[in-house]
Amino acid sequence: MFMYPVEFSDLKHDVHKELFQYWNKIRGTRSMPRRKDFEPTEVPNVLKHILMVNVEQATGRYLIRLLGSETVQAL
């Protein structure tokens, strides 16, 4: 997998900056945070923009866990 690193200075919107800072805080030294470490209510300004999806291992089906109001309007 080829990765394009994102730098904080690349981000233009405050909501992206807030999520980026939170993501880096909870991931620690890992490349990604664990799901159990991600608490959407800790980034209240980001909540309305979030889409969280689980993949059921047994079936491969997608289950929407959280769909923010701004995301709904964009659909």
CNS distance restraints for C-alpha pairs under 8 A (distance, minus, plus):
assign (resid   6 and name CA) (resid  10 and name CA) 6.57 0.50 0.50
assign (resid   7 and name CA) (resid  11 and name CA) 7.25 0.50 0.50
assign (resid   8 and name CA) (resid  17 and name CA) 6.70 0.50 0.50
assign (resid   8 and name CA) (resid  20 and name CA) 7.29 0.50 0.50
assign (resid  11 and name CA) (resid  16 and name CA) 6.40 0.50 0.50
assign (resid  11 and name CA) (resid  17 and name CA) 6.18 0.50 0.50
assign (resid  12 and name CA) (resid  16 and name CA) 7.40 0.50 0.50
assign (resid  12 and name CA) (resid  17 and name CA) 7.66 0.50 0.50
assign (resid  13 and name CA) (resid  17 and name CA) 6.44 0.50 0.50
assign (resid  14 and name CA) (resid  18 and name CA) 6.11 0.50 0.50
assign (resid  15 and name CA) (resid  19 and name CA) 6.27 0.50 0.50
assign (resid  15 and name CA) (resid  45 and name CA) 6.69 0.50 0.50
assign (resid  15 and name CA) (resid  46 and name CA) 5.75 0.50 0.50
assign (resid  16 and name CA) (resid  20 and name CA) 5.97 0.50 0.50
assign (resid  16 and name CA) (resid  46 and name CA) 7.96 0.50 0.50
assign (resid  17 and name CA) (resid  21 and name CA) 6.16 0.50 0.50
assign (resid  18 and name CA) (resid  22 and name CA) 6.26 0.50 0.50
assign (resid  18 and name CA) (resid  43 and name CA) 7.36 0.50 0.50
assign (resid  18 and name CA) (resid  46 and name CA) 7.50 0.50 0.50
assign (resid  19 and name CA) (resid  23 and name CA) 5.91 0.50 0.50
assign (resid  19 and name CA) (resid  43 and name CA) 6.97 0.50 0.50
assign (resid  19 and name CA) (resid  46 and name CA) 6.75 0.50 0.50
assign (resid  20 and name CA) (resid  24 and name CA) 6.19 0.50 0.50
assign (resid  21 and name CA) (resid  25 and name CA) 6.17 0.50 0.50
assign (resid  22 and name CA) (resid  26 and name CA) 6.30 0.50 0.50
assign (resid  22 and name CA) (resid  43 and name CA) 7.47 0.50 0.50
assign (resid  23 and name CA) (resid  27 and name CA) 6.07 0.50 0.50
assign (resid  23 and name CA) (resid  32 and name CA) 7.83 0.50 0.50
assign (resid  23 and name CA) (resid  33 and name CA) 6.87 0.50 0.50
assign (resid  23 and name CA) (resid  38 and name CA) 7.96 0.50 0.50
assign (resid  24 and name CA) (resid  28 and name CA) 6.39 0.50 0.50
assign (resid  24 and name CA) (resid  33 and name CA) 7.89 0.50 0.50
assign (resid  26 and name CA) (resid  33 and name CA) 5.72 0.50 0.50
assign (resid  26 and name CA) (resid  37 and name CA) 6.27 0.50 0.50
assign (resid  26 and name CA) (resid  38 and name CA) 7.10 0.50 0.50
assign (resid  27 and name CA) (resid  31 and name CA) 6.76 0.50 0.50
assign (resid  27 and name CA) (resid  32 and name CA) 5.28 0.50 0.50
assign (resid  27 and name CA) (resid  33 and name CA) 3.80 0.50 0.50
assign (resid  27 and name CA) (resid  34 and name CA) 7.03 0.50 0.50
assign (resid  27 and name CA) (resid  37 and name CA) 7.91 0.50 0.50
assign (resid  28 and name CA) (resid  33 and name CA) 7.35 0.50 0.50
assign (resid  33 and name CA) (resid  37 and name CA) 6.36 0.50 0.50
assign (resid  33 and name CA) (resid  38 and name CA) 7.02 0.50 0.50
assign (resid  34 and name CA) (resid  38 and name CA) 6.87 0.50 0.50
assign (resid  39 and name CA) (resid  43 and name CA) 7.76 0.50 0.50
assign (resid  40 and name CA) (resid  44 and name CA) 6.97 0.50 0.50
assign (resid  40 and name CA) (resid  46 and name CA) 7.96 0.50 0.50
assign (resid  40 and name CA) (resid  47 and name CA) 6.34 0.50 0.50
assign (resid  41 and name CA) (resid  47 and name CA) 7.13 0.50 0.50
assign (resid  43 and name CA) (resid  47 and name CA) 6.49 0.50 0.50
assign (resid  44 and name CA) (resid  48 and name CA) 7.98 0.50 0.50
assign (resid  46 and name CA) (resid  50 and name CA) 6.48 0.50 0.50
assign (resid  47 and name CA) (resid  68 and name CA) 5.89 0.50 0.50
assign (resid  48 and name CA) (resid  67 and name CA) 7.55 0.50 0.50
assign (resid  48 and name CA) (resid  68 and name CA) 3.89 0.50 0.50
assign (resid  48 and name CA) (resid  69 and name CA) 4.92 0.50 0.50
assign (resid  48 and name CA) (resid  70 and name CA) 5.29 0.50 0.50
assign (resid  48 and name CA) (resid  71 and name CA) 6.91 0.50 0.50
assign (resid  49 and name CA) (resid  67 and name CA) 7.72 0.50 0.50
assign (resid  49 and name CA) (resid  68 and name CA) 5.05 0.50 0.50
assign (resid  49 and name CA) (resid  69 and name CA) 6.80 0.50 0.50
assign (resid  49 and name CA) (resid  70 and name CA) 5.26 0.50 0.50
assign (resid  49 and name CA) (resid  71 and name CA) 5.38 0.50 0.50
assign (resid  50 and name CA) (resid  66 and name CA) 6.94 0.50 0.50
assign (resid  50 and name CA) (resid  67 and name CA) 6.00 0.50 0.50
assign (resid  50 and name CA) (resid  68 and name CA) 5.12 0.50 0.50
assign (resid  50 and name CA) (resid  71 and name CA) 6.81 0.50 0.50
assign (resid  51 and name CA) (resid  64 and name CA) 7.51 0.50 0.50
assign (resid  51 and name CA) (resid  65 and name CA) 7.68 0.50 0.50
assign (resid  51 and name CA) (resid  66 and name CA) 5.56 0.50 0.50
assign (resid  51 and name CA) (resid  67 and name CA) 4.74 0.50 0.50
assign (resid  51 and name CA) (resid  68 and name CA) 6.30 0.50 0.50
assign (resid  51 and name CA) (resid  71 and name CA) 6.99 0.50 0.50
assign (resid  52 and name CA) (resid  64 and name CA) 6.04 0.50 0.50
assign (resid  52 and name CA) (resid  65 and name CA) 5.33 0.50 0.50
assign (resid  52 and name CA) (resid  66 and name CA) 4.97 0.50 0.50
assign (resid  52 and name CA) (resid  67 and name CA) 6.63 0.50 0.50
assign (resid  53 and name CA) (resid  62 and name CA) 6.41 0.50 0.50
assign (resid  53 and name CA) (resid  63 and name CA) 5.52 0.50 0.50
assign (resid  53 and name CA) (resid  64 and name CA) 4.48 0.50 0.50
assign (resid  53 and name CA) (resid  65 and name CA) 5.45 0.50 0.50
assign (resid  53 and name CA) (resid  66 and name CA) 7.16 0.50 0.50
assign (resid  54 and name CA) (resid  62 and name CA) 5.74 0.50 0.50
assign (resid  54 and name CA) (resid  63 and name CA) 5.09 0.50 0.50
assign (resid  54 and name CA) (resid  64 and name CA) 6.39 0.50 0.50
assign (resid  54 and name CA) (resid  65 and name CA) 6.68 0.50 0.50
assign (resid  55 and name CA) (resid  60 and name CA) 5.81 0.50 0.50
assign (resid  55 and name CA) (resid  61 and name CA) 5.67 0.50 0.50
assign (resid  55 and name CA) (resid  62 and name CA) 4.64 0.50 0.50
assign (resid  55 and name CA) (resid  63 and name CA) 6.21 0.50 0.50
assign (resid  56 and name CA) (resid  60 and name CA) 5.10 0.50 0.50
assign (resid  56 and name CA) (resid  61 and name CA) 5.31 0.50 0.50
assign (resid  56 and name CA) (resid  62 and name CA) 6.32 0.50 0.50
assign (resid  56 and name CA) (resid  63 and name CA) 7.25 0.50 0.50
assign (resid  57 and name CA) (resid  61 and name CA) 7.76 0.50 0.50
assign (resid  67 and name CA) (resid  71 and name CA) 6.51 0.50 0.50
assign (resid  67 and name CA) (resid  72 and name CA) 6.75 0.50 0.50
assign (resid  68 and name CA) (resid  72 and name CA) 6.34 0.50 0.50
assign (resid  69 and name CA) (resid  73 and name CA) 6.33 0.50 0.50
assign (resid  70 and name CA) (resid  74 and name CA) 6.25 0.50 0.50
assign (resid  71 and name CA) (resid  75 and name CA) 6.47 0.50 0.50
